[in-house]
Amino acid sequence: MEELAKESISFLTKPSLDTNGPKLGSLGAVFIMLKSALGAGLLIFPWAFAKAGGIHSAVTVEMISLVFLISGLVILGYSSSISGQNTYQAVVRDVCGPAIGKLCEICYVFNLFIISVAFLVIVADQLQKLCLSMHELITGLPESEMPYRWYTDQRFALFLLCLFFIFPLSVPKEISIQKYTSVLGTFAATYLTVAIAVKYHTRPVHEINLSPLYNSGVSSWASMFSVIPTICFGFQKSAELLCVRCPRLIDYMAGMVRGGKWRYEKSCAAGESCHEACIAVYSSMENRKLSHWVFISVVSMLICLLIYSLTGVFGYLTFGKNVAPDILMSYSGGDVTMIIARLLFGISIITIYPIIVLLGRSVIQDPLLRQRHKHTAVTESYESRTRVALTTAWVTVALLIAVFVPDISKVISVVGGVSAFFIFVFPGLCLIFVVQSESVSRTMRYLLVAWGMITLLCGTYIFGHSTSIAIMHLLSEM
């Protein structure tokens, strides 16, 4: 496992593979799923517990969502085995047709862009607290008495961060920094969960929160439904693994588990597309029995559920209804334990941000290069100019949105709405289409189609409801 963690490098590397090379075992599959799932979505779960009406309501939503999340994983694995494809979008395109496949690509790019905005908002939150902590350390003034200074404004700090770190890291074809930071997100998430639990049990008596654990009544059901996008944002990275991987990298990681050694040849951005890793993990497993994939999916999701729930429970118990959308913002700037958490999450997001930019950029850039290639040769300078232009536009627009929409809960509501496509809509469509060509009994076909329709309708409603509310809230504040 230690060797796997060290060698889980650049999401964009393309190893030279032996078709008879090592395959991914159960432990390696669970490790990669968890490594991909745990991240920045953890920060908003205590707020989601408060918004849902308390622990009882939030856990109920989690358990209901878990059924659909695991179902989505199983459907995607089953669809992959039927279609023979090993990427998310390829499976959707092969099973559901080119039109739905194109819709999947559009949702994919839009989802990555909104996630990049959410990550900048999270980084801005942490920068604000870190700047205040440094100012308090230098001046000795408490946070509440500090006068406004332009250099302590998180927007200014975020601009400098994008200019000198995020943009330079996002421009190259290859993101080699992931060689050293690939497990940082998992470590940051685990550290935060433990830190929040410890802080709850060691808090002074006068800070004990007396808020009720949950509410009851009709209004509670409306509140419960409103947090589904937040649950989707957190768990989606496990359901279809937004923290994307190159399918060939999954094979590489499998080789490292078995002690295999491969050399790197070139970035997959030069021609090979990167997609959600759920299907890539399934395609690389040595045991591809559907029952075994169900086991892997259930174990991975239950571990994620445990970590997310512990963070949500103890964060909510500590601050009650006053918890901030970003849990780290609820703690004082001088709290050393949480300063470490802010640094871990900040560095983790900064290092993974270029991956998100590259993946979204490649989906846009590749058609442009193919179109250019039909008429003339694609030169290195043309590719470079296109790459720099797309990266500049991506980072600039994301930065502007993050500056003018500094509330992470509003951004997450949009992300969660789009996430419904990947968790509900596309798996539901895949199930409906794939059972039409399978030799199953009529009763079983009707049941599977019915479940696919339920999943599809739930996803469509969640997307429409959450996205419309998020847009209305944004427009009302302009």
C-alpha positions, 0 to 999 in steps of 0.5 A: 500500500505504501508503494502504491501511494508513492507511485500513484503519480500524474493522472496524465501519464501513459504507461507502456502496457503489457496486455498480460500485465498485472491486474487490480486486486480487491484491496487496490480497487478499494484504495483507488476508489477511496483515494479518489472519493475523499476530498474537498466535498467533506468541508460542507457536510456539517453545514448539510447536516444543519440544513437538513434539520439535524443528524437524524434527517441528514443520515436518512438522506445519506442512506437513501442516496447510498442506494442510488450511489451503489446502484449507479456503480453496479450499473456502470460496471455492468454496462462496461462489461457489456459494451467492452468500453473502459471509460465513462463517456465511451460506455455512455456513448456505446450503450446510449448512442452518440447524442447522449454521449455528446450530452455526457461530454458537455455535462462533463466539461461543465461539471469540471468547470463548476468544480474548479470554481468551488475549489477556488472558493474553498481556497479563498476561505482558507486564505482568509483565515490564514491571512487573519491568523498571520495578522493576529500573530504579528499585531496581537489583535484578536480577529474581531478587532482587526481593521480591514487591510487590502493585503489581508483580503482573500480576493487579492491573495486568491488572485496572486495564487492563481497568477503565480501558482495555479496558472503556471501549473495548469498550462503544461501538458503534463502535471508532474507535481501529482507525483508527490501529492497524489495522496494528499487529499485523502490524508487531508480528509482523514486528518480533518475528520479526526480533528473535528471529532477531537475538537468536539470532545475537548471543547470547553464546557461554556462552548457546548452547543445546546441546539437540538439534534434534529427537527421534525415535521413537514418543513424538515422533509423540504430541508432534507431534500434540499441537501441532496445536491450537497450529498451528491457533490461529496459522494459523487467522487466515489460514484463516478469518481469526479477526481478523474483518472486516466484508465491506463493509470489504473492499470499502472497502479495495479502493476505497482500493487503486484510489483510490476514496473513500467516506464512512462511514454507521453501525456494522455493529453496528446491523444488519449482522453481521461474520464471517470475512473469507476469504469476504469477501475472495473476494467482493470480488476482481475476479478470482474464478476458482477458480484465482486464488483458489487462487493467493492462498490459497497465496501468503498461507499460504506467507508466513505459514508463513515468518514463523511458522516463522522465529519458531519455529525461532530461538526454539526454537534460542535456548532449547531445551526451556526456552522459555516458552509465551509466547516473550517471557517467556523473555527478561529483563525488562531487554532493551530490544529485547524491551521494545519487542516487549512494548509493541507486542503489548500495545498491539495486543491492547488495541486489537483486544480491543474488536473481539472483544468487539463481534463476540461481543456482537453475535451474542448481542445481535442475537437479543435485540433482534429478540425485543424488537422483536416485542413492543415498540419497541427504544429506545435506552436498552434497546439501551444497557443490553443492550450495557453488560450484555453487555460487562460480563459478557464482560470480567469472566468473561474476566478471571476465567478469565485470572487463574485460568488464567495459562498461555497454553498451556492456553488455546491448547489449547482455542482450537485445538480449537475452531479445528478446526471452522473449519479442518476441520469446516465446510469439510469439510461445505461440500464434501460438501454442495456437490458434491451439487448440482454437475454433476461426474463420478461419479469426481470427486464421489466423490473430493471427498466422500472428501476432505470426509469426511477433512477432517471426521473429522480436524477432529472428532478434533482437536477431541475429542482436544485439548479433552478433554486441555485440560479434563483438565489444567485440572481436575487443577490445580484 
